[in-house]
Amino acid sequence: MSPAAESLKDEGIPFETLDGVFERSRNFDTLAKNLAAEIKRRAEGIDLCYCVEGGVFEDRAASLIKGANIIEGVSKSAAASAAAGLTGGYTAVSAYDLAGKKLALPLVVYDLDNALLAGDVKLRLSEEFGDEAPAYFVGEDGAEKILLYEIDRRKDYSPRTALVLCDVPLLEKKRFGFEDFVAVMRRLRAPDGCPWDRAQTHESIRINAIEEAYELVDAIDAKDPDKMCEEAGDVLMQSVFHALIEEEAENFTVTDMLTALCEKLITRHTHVFGKDKASGADGALSVWDKNKMAEKHQTSYSDAVNDVPPCFPALLRAQKVAKRMEKGGWDKATAEGFEKKFREEYAELTQVLRTGEKERVHEEFGDLLFCMAELGRAIGDDCEMALLDTVKKMQARYTRYEALVRADGKDSAELSQAERDEYYKKAKHDRS
């Protein structure tokens, strides 16, 4: 029996519990609905008082009942915060409602009425704030200082048990969220912050975005989760850095940036958030492309073709342009049709090579490279990655080649053609 029910009993006030509703409910979501339905049924034609433990608006069933006269009491979260000496504003949430909730310190978690639930709460909060975050365990005997990981090691749980986590100074935190990260970046850009960070402009750190993106790609290629974690953070830092520079210029804020990003994801995924249908990844991509053109006010395929960023690496840009040209009715690249196209382009290059006209050679060589980029798209390969992988392979092969030459006491720069060919064959087949 809850403390509130005990007080009614002590006063000699007759009441009836709804334990039967609890027992026939499958989970706490259905419990709330079943309680609300039962109360409405019993209240027909009579005056009925539904009493809850703590504040009325902390009770799920009470929140589903409309048109009732509400007499609010001291909420569970308010009682817990007072016991822990917490003053000012705080976030309050039931232990049963933690999933999917945005949590922030100071935090009061009430309804912590059993050890199993306390274990689930510990896992959720440890991920957010660290398992050694200082906390107060609030029970029948008052508030006791503990560390977060200790909350499921108790034996004194009750309907009034709560957990209180006070705010922690930034430099004492063990776990950080996005807001903390932005706070650190703002501190670095503050008048009394880091002189180097304060001196940076969009132009001075422009190349950093490219370098950090490539380092993330390198970590992905290496299948190194630890490095991916670090490099993904560095890429995020570059985005926020540029946003803060614009925030200081009063052009847009970090929140504006995130708002635009979320709006874009929602409006382009109309097969998820709207009425469009998509079958498989290709169908989803078609919906994305359609919505992207509408969002960017692109009225022709030429608009999309010319929208490929000029700063892309040449092979990547070539594939992007060719792909958008194909969507606009250009010839579809196929592996079968490649040989004829390649021979045509190669013949044109050979012809201008004989003339010695550098500009024509440059143009025809570019046509040949673009032809190769189209082949990559036709066979579903990434030209940029294919070439990078071959570069790595050739670096390793040359390293083996030179090692074989030096092992024989020779200089790789002074070999005959026959010797080079022999060592190359050995290096090519030597995988050690």
C-alpha positions as CSV (number, residue, x, y, z in Angstrom):
1,M,0.0,0.0,0.0
2,S,1.4,3.4,-1.0
3,P,2.1,6.1,1.7
4,A,-0.9,8.2,0.3
5,A,-3.2,5.2,0.8
6,E,-1.8,4.7,4.3
7,S,-2.7,8.3,5.2
8,L,-6.3,7.8,4.1
9,K,-6.5,4.6,6.1
10,D,-5.1,6.4,9.2
11,E,-7.8,9.1,8.8
12,G,-10.5,6.5,8.5
13,I,-11.5,7.6,5.0
14,P,-13.0,4.7,3.0
15,F,-11.3,4.1,-0.4
16,E,-10.8,1.3,-3.0
17,T,-7.5,0.5,-4.7
18,L,-7.3,-0.4,-8.4
19,D,-4.8,-3.2,-8.0
20,G,-7.0,-5.5,-10.2
21,V,-6.5,-3.1,-13.1
22,F,-2.7,-3.3,-12.5
23,E,-2.8,-7.1,-12.6
24,R,-4.6,-7.4,-15.9
25,S,-2.6,-4.8,-17.7
26,R,0.3,-6.1,-20.0
27,N,2.6,-3.1,-19.5
28,F,2.6,0.5,-18.1
29,D,1.2,2.0,-21.3
30,T,-1.9,-0.2,-21.3
31,L,-2.1,0.2,-17.5
32,A,-2.6,4.0,-17.9
33,K,-5.2,3.5,-20.5
34,N,-7.0,0.8,-18.5
35,L,-6.9,3.0,-15.3
36,A,-8.4,6.0,-17.2
37,A,-11.1,3.8,-18.7
38,E,-12.0,2.3,-15.3
39,I,-12.2,5.7,-13.6
40,K,-14.4,7.1,-16.3
41,R,-16.7,4.0,-16.1
42,R,-17.1,4.3,-12.3
43,A,-17.6,8.0,-12.4
44,E,-20.7,7.9,-14.5
45,G,-23.5,9.6,-12.5
46,I,-21.6,10.1,-9.3
47,D,-18.9,12.3,-7.8
48,L,-15.7,10.3,-7.7
49,C,-12.3,11.3,-6.3
50,Y,-9.2,9.6,-7.9
51,C,-6.2,10.0,-5.7
52,V,-2.6,9.6,-6.9
53,E,0.8,9.5,-5.3
54,G,2.6,12.8,-5.8
55,G,1.6,15.4,-8.3
56,V,-1.4,14.8,-10.5
57,F,0.4,15.5,-13.7
58,E,3.1,12.9,-12.9
59,D,0.4,10.2,-13.1
60,R,-0.1,8.7,-16.5
61,A,-3.8,7.8,-16.0
62,A,-4.7,11.2,-14.7
63,S,-3.2,12.9,-17.8
64,L,-5.7,10.9,-19.9
65,I,-8.8,12.0,-18.0
66,K,-10.3,15.2,-19.4
67,G,-12.7,17.6,-17.7
68,A,-11.8,16.7,-14.1
69,N,-11.4,19.1,-11.3
70,I,-7.7,18.9,-10.3
71,I,-6.3,19.5,-6.8
72,E,-2.6,19.4,-7.2
73,G,-0.3,18.1,-4.5
74,V,3.4,18.1,-3.9
75,S,4.9,16.3,-6.8
76,K,7.3,13.4,-6.4
77,S,10.0,15.3,-8.3
78,A,9.6,18.4,-6.1
79,A,9.8,16.3,-2.9
80,A,12.9,14.6,-4.2
81,S,14.6,17.8,-5.2
82,A,13.9,19.4,-1.9
83,A,15.3,16.4,0.0
84,A,18.5,16.6,-2.1
85,G,18.8,20.3,-1.5
86,L,18.4,21.1,-5.2
87,T,17.1,24.6,-5.9
88,G,16.1,26.3,-9.2
89,G,15.0,24.6,-12.3
90,Y,15.5,21.0,-13.2
91,T,14.4,18.3,-15.6
92,A,12.0,15.7,-14.1
93,V,11.0,12.4,-15.7
94,S,9.5,9.1,-14.5
95,A,11.9,6.2,-14.5
96,Y,9.3,4.4,-16.7
97,D,9.5,7.2,-19.3
98,L,13.3,7.6,-19.8
99,A,13.4,6.0,-23.3
100,G,13.6,8.6,-26.0
101,K,13.5,11.6,-23.6
102,K,16.0,14.4,-23.9
103,L,17.8,14.6,-20.6
104,A,19.7,17.5,-19.1
105,L,21.2,18.3,-15.7
106,P,20.0,19.0,-13.1
107,L,17.8,15.9,-13.3
108,V,15.2,14.2,-11.1
109,V,14.1,10.6,-11.9
110,Y,11.1,9.6,-9.8
111,D,9.1,6.3,-9.7
112,L,12.3,4.4,-9.1
113,D,10.4,1.6,-7.3
114,N,12.4,-1.6,-7.9
115,A,16.0,-2.8,-8.5
116,L,15.4,-4.1,-12.0
117,L,14.1,-0.7,-13.1
118,A,17.0,1.0,-11.3
119,G,19.4,-1.1,-13.4
120,D,17.8,0.1,-16.6
121,V,17.9,3.7,-15.4
122,K,21.6,3.2,-14.6
123,L,22.5,2.0,-18.1
124,R,20.6,4.9,-19.7
125,L,22.0,7.6,-17.5
126,S,25.6,6.2,-17.5
127,E,25.6,6.5,-21.3
128,E,24.5,10.1,-21.0
129,F,26.5,11.3,-17.9
130,G,29.0,8.6,-17.0
131,D,28.6,5.9,-14.4
132,E,30.5,7.8,-11.7
133,A,28.3,10.9,-11.9
134,P,27.5,12.2,-8.4
135,A,23.9,11.7,-7.4
136,Y,21.5,11.5,-4.5
137,F,19.4,8.5,-3.8
138,V,16.2,9.8,-2.3
139,G,14.2,7.2,-0.2
140,E,11.9,7.0,2.8
141,D,14.8,8.1,5.1
142,G,15.9,11.1,3.1
143,A,18.6,11.8,0.6
144,E,22.0,9.9,0.5
145,K,25.0,10.8,-1.7
146,I,26.0,8.0,-4.1
147,L,27.7,7.5,-7.4
148,L,25.4,6.7,-10.3
149,Y,26.5,3.1,-10.8
150,E,25.3,2.3,-7.2
151,I,21.6,3.0,-7.8
152,D,20.7,-0.7,-8.5
153,R,22.5,-2.1,-5.5
154,R,19.9,-1.0,-2.9
155,K,17.2,-2.8,-1.1
156,D,15.0,0.1,0.0
157,Y,13.0,0.9,-3.1
158,S,9.4,2.3,-2.8
159,P,6.9,4.4,-4.9
160,R,8.6,7.5,-3.4
161,T,12.2,6.5,-4.3
162,A,13.9,8.9,-6.7
163,L,17.3,9.8,-8.1
164,V,18.7,13.3,-8.2
165,L,21.6,14.3,-10.4
166,C,22.9,17.9,-9.8
167,D,24.6,19.9,-12.5
168,V,28.3,19.3,-13.0
169,P,30.8,22.1,-14.0
170,L,32.0,21.6,-17.6
171,L,35.6,20.8,-16.7
172,E,34.5,18.1,-14.2
173,K,32.3,16.2,-16.6
174,K,33.2,12.7,-17.7
175,R,30.7,12.6,-20.6
176,F,29.8,15.4,-22.9
177,G,26.8,16.1,-25.2
178,F,26.4,18.3,-28.3
179,E,25.5,21.3,-26.2
180,D,28.7,20.8,-24.1
181,F,30.8,20.6,-27.3
182,V,29.3,23.9,-28.7
183,A,30.0,25.5,-25.3
184,V,33.6,24.5,-25.5
185,M,33.9,25.9,-29.0
186,R,32.2,29.2,-28.0
187,R,34.7,29.4,-25.1
188,L,37.6,29.0,-27.4
189,R,36.2,31.8,-29.7
190,A,35.5,34.1,-26.7
191,P,37.4,37.4,-26.3
192,D,39.5,35.8,-23.5
193,G,39.7,32.4,-25.3
194,C,42.3,30.8,-27.5
195,P,44.2,33.4,-29.6
196,W,44.6,30.9,-32.5
197,D,40.9,29.9,-32.6
198,R,39.8,33.5,-32.4
199,A,42.0,34.5,-35.3
200,Q,40.5,31.9,-37.7
201,T,38.2,32.7,-40.6
202,H,36.3,30.6,-43.1
203,E,39.2,31.0,-45.6
204,S,42.0,30.2,-43.1
205,I,40.4,26.8,-42.0
206,R,38.8,26.0,-45.4
207,I,41.4,23.3,-46.2
208,N,40.9,21.7,-42.8
209,A,37.4,20.5,-43.8
210,I,38.9,18.6,-46.7
211,E,41.8,17.2,-44.7
212,E,39.6,16.0,-41.9
213,A,37.1,14.4,-44.3
214,Y,40.0,12.5,-46.0
215,E,41.3,11.4,-42.6
216,L,37.8,10.1,-41.7
217,V,37.7,8.2,-45.1
218,D,41.2,6.8,-44.2
219,A,39.9,5.5,-40.9
220,I,36.9,3.9,-42.6
221,D,39.2,2.2,-45.1
222,A,41.3,0.9,-42.2
223,K,38.1,-0.4,-40.5
224,D,39.4,1.3,-37.3
225,P,36.4,2.2,-35.0
226,D,38.6,4.1,-32.6
227,K,40.0,6.3,-35.3
228,M,36.6,6.7,-37.0
229,C,35.3,8.0,-33.6
230,E,38.1,10.6,-33.4
231,E,38.0,11.7,-37.1
232,A,34.2,11.9,-37.2
233,G,34.4,14.3,-34.3
234,D,37.0,16.4,-36.1
235,V,34.7,16.6,-39.1
236,L,31.9,17.8,-36.8
237,M,34.2,20.3,-35.3
238,Q,34.9,21.9,-38.7
239,S,31.1,22.3,-39.3
240,V,30.5,23.9,-35.9
241,F,33.6,26.1,-36.3
242,H,32.2,27.6,-39.5
243,A,28.7,27.9,-38.0
244,L,30.1,29.8,-35.0
245,I,32.0,32.3,-37.2
246,E,28.6,33.0,-38.9
247,E,26.9,33.2,-35.6
248,E,29.3,35.9,-34.5
249,A,28.6,37.8,-37.7
250,E,24.9,37.4,-36.9
251,N,24.1,35.7,-40.2
252,F,23.0,32.3,-38.8
253,T,23.4,30.2,-35.6
254,V,24.2,26.6,-34.8
255,T,20.5,26.1,-34.2
256,D,19.7,27.5,-37.6
257,M,22.2,25.1,-39.1
258,L,20.6,22.1,-37.3
259,T,17.1,23.3,-38.2
260,A,18.0,23.5,-41.9
261,L,19.6,20.0,-41.8
262,C,16.6,18.4,-40.1
263,E,14.1,20.2,-42.4
264,K,16.1,18.9,-45.4
265,L,16.2,15.3,-44.2
266,I,12.4,15.4,-43.6
267,T,11.4,17.1,-46.8
268,R,13.7,14.9,-48.9
269,H,12.6,11.6,-47.3
270,T,9.0,12.0,-48.3
271,H,8.9,8.2,-48.6
272,V,9.5,8.0,-44.8
273,F,7.8,11.2,-43.6
274,G,5.3,11.9,-46.4
275,K,3.1,10.1,-48.9
276,D,5.7,9.0,-51.5
277,K,6.5,5.4,-52.0
278,A,10.0,3.9,-52.5
279,S,11.0,0.3,-53.2
280,G,14.6,-0.4,-52.2
281,A,17.6,1.9,-52.1
282,D,17.3,3.0,-55.8
283,G,13.7,4.0,-55.3
284,A,14.6,6.0,-52.2
285,L,17.4,7.7,-54.1
286,S,15.0,8.7,-56.9
287,V,12.6,10.3,-54.3
288,W,15.6,12.1,-52.8
289,D,16.7,13.5,-56.2
290,K,13.2,14.6,-57.1
291,N,12.7,16.4,-53.8
292,K,16.2,17.9,-54.0
293,M,15.6,19.4,-57.4
294,A,12.3,20.9,-56.2
295,E,14.0,22.3,-53.1
296,K,16.8,23.9,-55.0
297,H,14.3,25.3,-57.6
298,Q,16.0,23.4,-60.4
299,T,13.7,23.5,-63.4
300,S,15.9,21.6,-65.8
301,Y,18.4,18.8,-65.7
302,S,21.1,21.3,-66.7
303,D,20.6,23.0,-63.4
304,A,21.3,19.8,-61.6
305,V,24.3,19.0,-63.8
306,N,25.8,22.4,-63.2
307,D,25.2,22.2,-59.4
308,V,27.9,19.6,-58.9
309,P,30.5,21.5,-56.7
310,P,33.6,22.5,-58.7
311,C,35.9,21.8,-55.7
312,F,35.2,18.1,-55.9
313,P,38.2,15.9,-57.0
314,A,38.1,15.5,-60.8
315,L,37.1,11.8,-61.0
316,L,34.4,12.2,-58.4
317,R,33.1,15.3,-60.1
318,A,33.1,13.5,-63.5
319,Q,31.0,10.6,-62.1
320,K,28.6,13.0,-60.5
321,V,28.1,15.0,-63.7
322,A,27.8,11.9,-65.9
323,K,25.2,10.4,-63.5
324,R,23.1,13.6,-63.6
325,M,23.4,13.8,-67.4
326,E,22.1,10.3,-67.7
327,K,19.1,11.2,-65.5
328,G,18.4,14.0,-68.0
329,G,18.3,11.6,-71.0
330,W,22.0,11.5,-71.9
331,D,23.3,8.1,-73.3
332,K,23.3,5.5,-70.6
333,A,26.8,4.2,-70.0
334,T,27.1,0.5,-70.3
335,A,30.1,-1.9,-70.0
336,E,29.1,-3.4,-73.3
337,G,29.2,-0.1,-75.2
338,F,32.4,1.1,-73.5
339,E,34.9,-0.5,-75.9
340,K,33.6,1.3,-78.9
341,K,33.6,4.7,-77.1
342,F,37.0,4.1,-75.7
343,R,38.5,3.2,-79.1
344,E,37.0,6.4,-80.5
345,E,38.4,8.6,-77.8
346,Y,41.8,6.9,-77.9
347,A,42.0,7.2,-81.7
348,E,41.3,11.0,-81.3
349,L,44.0,11.3,-78.7
350,T,46.5,9.4,-80.9
351,Q,45.7,11.6,-83.8
352,V,46.3,14.9,-82.0
353,L,49.5,13.6,-80.4
354,R,51.0,13.5,-83.8
355,T,50.2,17.2,-84.3
356,G,51.9,18.2,-81.1
357,E,49.1,20.7,-80.3
358,K,49.2,20.8,-76.5
359,E,45.7,22.3,-76.0
360,R,44.1,19.6,-78.3
361,V,46.1,16.9,-76.5
362,H,44.9,18.2,-73.2
363,E,41.3,18.2,-74.4
364,E,41.3,14.7,-75.9
365,F,43.1,13.2,-72.9
366,G,40.4,14.7,-70.7
367,D,37.8,13.1,-72.9
368,L,39.5,9.7,-72.5
369,L,39.5,10.1,-68.7
370,F,35.9,11.1,-68.7
371,C,35.2,8.0,-70.7
372,M,36.9,5.9,-68.0
373,A,34.8,7.7,-65.4
374,E,31.6,6.7,-67.2
375,L,32.8,3.1,-67.3
376,G,33.2,3.2,-63.6
377,R,29.7,4.4,-63.2
378,A,28.4,1.7,-65.7
379,I,29.9,-1.1,-63.7
380,G,28.9,0.4,-60.4
381,D,32.4,1.2,-59.1
382,D,33.7,4.3,-57.4
383,C,36.4,5.8,-59.7
384,E,38.0,7.8,-56.9
385,M,38.3,4.8,-54.6
386,A,39.4,2.5,-57.4
387,L,42.3,4.8,-58.3
388,L,43.3,5.4,-54.7
389,D,43.3,1.6,-54.1
390,T,45.5,1.1,-57.1
391,V,47.9,3.9,-56.0
392,K,48.2,2.2,-52.6
393,K,48.8,-1.2,-54.4
394,M,51.5,0.4,-56.6
395,Q,53.2,2.0,-53.6
396,A,53.4,-1.4,-51.9
397,R,54.5,-3.1,-55.1
398,Y,57.3,-0.6,-55.6
399,T,58.4,-1.0,-52.0
400,R,58.7,-4.8,-52.5
401,Y,60.5,-4.1,-55.9
402,E,63.1,-1.9,-54.3
403,A,63.6,-4.3,-51.4
404,L,64.3,-7.2,-53.8
405,V,66.8,-5.0,-55.8
406,R,68.6,-3.8,-52.7
407,A,68.8,-7.4,-51.3
408,D,70.9,-8.2,-54.4
409,G,73.2,-5.3,-53.7
410,K,72.0,-3.3,-56.7
411,D,70.7,0.3,-57.3
412,S,67.1,0.4,-58.6
413,A,67.9,3.5,-60.6
414,E,70.7,1.8,-62.6
415,L,69.0,-1.4,-63.8
416,S,68.7,-2.4,-67.4
417,Q,65.2,-2.8,-68.9
418,A,65.4,-6.6,-68.7
419,E,66.4,-6.4,-65.0
420,R,63.6,-4.0,-64.2
421,D,61.1,-6.4,-65.9
422,E,62.4,-9.3,-63.9
423,Y,62.3,-7.6,-60.6
424,Y,58.8,-6.2,-61.4
425,K,57.5,-9.7,-62.0
426,K,59.0,-10.9,-58.7
427,A,57.5,-7.9,-56.8
428,K,54.1,-8.4,-58.4
429,H,53.9,-12.0,-57.2
430,D,55.7,-11.5,-53.9
431,R,52.9,-11.0,-51.3
432,S,55.1,-11.3,-48.2
